[in-house]
Amino acid sequence: MINRTMFDEVMVPNYAPSQIIPVRGAGSRVWDQSGKEYIDFAGGIAVNALGHCHPELVKTLQEQGQTLWHLSNVWTNEPALKLAKQLCDATFAQRVLFANSGAEANEAALKLARLYAKKHYSSEKTEIIAFKNSFHGRTLFTVTAGGQPKYTEGFEPLPGDITHLPFNDLAAVEYQISNKTCAVIVEPIQGEGGIIAAEPVFLEGLRALCTQHNALLIFDEVQTGMGRTGKLFAYQGYQVTPDILTTAKALGCGFPIGAMLTSHDIAASFSVGTHGSTYGGNPLACAVASRALELINDPTLLAGVTQRQQMFISGLKQLNQKIGLFRDIRVEGLLIGCELKEAWQGKARDLLTQAQEQGVLVLTAGPDVLRLAPSLVIPYPEMKKGLQQLAQAMLAIKMGF
Ligand SMILES: *Cc1c(COP(=O)(O)O)cnc(C)c1O
């Protein structure tokens, strides 16, 4: 019998998963071992952009599974080339590097920025500017770039020459940036940090400062990419073009894959042998991501994200008017953060547990923020039902459960 108790017996204790074990999913519904049904507002942390077991993705996975799984980068493959072409056609990019996760895509971006600066300018040009409260992954380089000291504690010595500045504070960047800066890495919307959007003038200012100081502007769109904000990538809504963009999470809609996108000129600093991955660009992952991109990069689907966003805004505001648990509701496409009022701070995880009891799966972003990242195609009845269940959970928290 496989059960939750086994987790504590066989797994490294770096997670504290919920008490239920989901065993099956379809669209925006999930069922656990006991057969209980849940509405999924978590979306695998902004990964399952097309819901669970989307028939088109299942079909692609099955077809590719019977054709070719893996080669390594000693040979290229058709799905990888097709996906790279699609990504270039849909964005500013001219070159693509595939990885297996968001952290790896960012690791590649930071390494590339260092190499590019050395090649084109000087060996002193190594500083990376990043932002407080940001998240870029868990490899040592990316976790150090991330702006949450609790995640690097104990792992010292850390990679050097990374400066953390307050997010949305352009004056701080203006003061710090110099000809020794090789890159600025930023999430257009901080996800793990609580769904905090960059102000347009902030990103515009970063663009101008990077250009002025020959530093590369890296947008980490691991969480905001692939339609999450109602644009294919969030930068397209800001109309600020980065030099390097990283994406992962929803790129494979649940099949692990990440990508780094850049220009021909910048890409040229990675010559043969300077970087690599055994799995990166694997045919199975690329075939699924290619189909996912076809389905997501569609005007009707993207317009549907904006419609659902409006429904979440009005739905959540209505609930909060009655129950009054949140002091701020931040809705960026279908990336939603509800910040708890003072009196309930620290209770986001309790709210998650209560919501699960009521039959809706949600996320947190830190101790004080409820986060929702549902499927981009979540049906309206599911949205309505999930919001009702969430209201019950909010009432339970308010009454002190
Ligand atoms: C999730 C996330 C990452 C890390 O992605 P992994 O696939 O977990 O390595 C990096 N950056 C951002 C903005 C993320 O949300």
The ligand as an ORCA input file, in Angstrom:
! r2SCAN-3c Opt
* xyz 0 1
  C      10.012     28.098    -10.727
  C      10.944     29.187    -11.087
  C      12.303     28.939    -11.356
  C      12.927     27.580    -11.171
  O      12.420     26.624    -12.056
  P      12.742     25.081    -11.762
  O      12.130     24.391    -12.955
  O      12.100     24.738    -10.470
  O      14.206     24.935    -11.701
  C      13.082     29.990    -11.780
  N      12.582     31.223    -11.920
  C      11.283     31.513    -11.666
  C      10.776     32.896    -11.880
  C      10.425     30.513    -11.227
  O       9.147     30.792    -10.963
*
